[in-house]
């Protein structure tokens, strides 16, 4: 059998804050509450794909800021880029993919986001030490394999 090239799914999400400093959250069936985002399609840039995903999942327009975190989900071969973002316009609304959406203060967001990898990531994003962080992890059970500033 010939060797096949490595394949990874590329995804992106954003820590979106509104003018009150609240964070946009979406609820999915598989992971519960999380930051908006999703898979980048072939031919899309990270920013374009992320803005599309945010609009599809919760109906708002955002201005993307800096890259804050990169995560590698080794169990699913997914690399996720996390950006800072600022709310620009639109009203939060649910979608088929995200039946619930909401704004939450930081403390509430940390309480709602319970998936181990996503909770750890949100906690790091809220600390925002201005360094881009990298985490590699496996799921079921959650095991952190590598973490570092990059």
Protein Blocks (a to p, Z undefined) as FASTA:
>chain_A
ZZdddddddddddddddfkopacddddfklopadedddddehiafklmmmmmmmmmnopa
cdddddfbdcddfknopacdddddddfbdcddddfklmbgcdddfklmmmmmmcfklmmm
mmmmmnonopacdddddehiaddfbdcdZZ
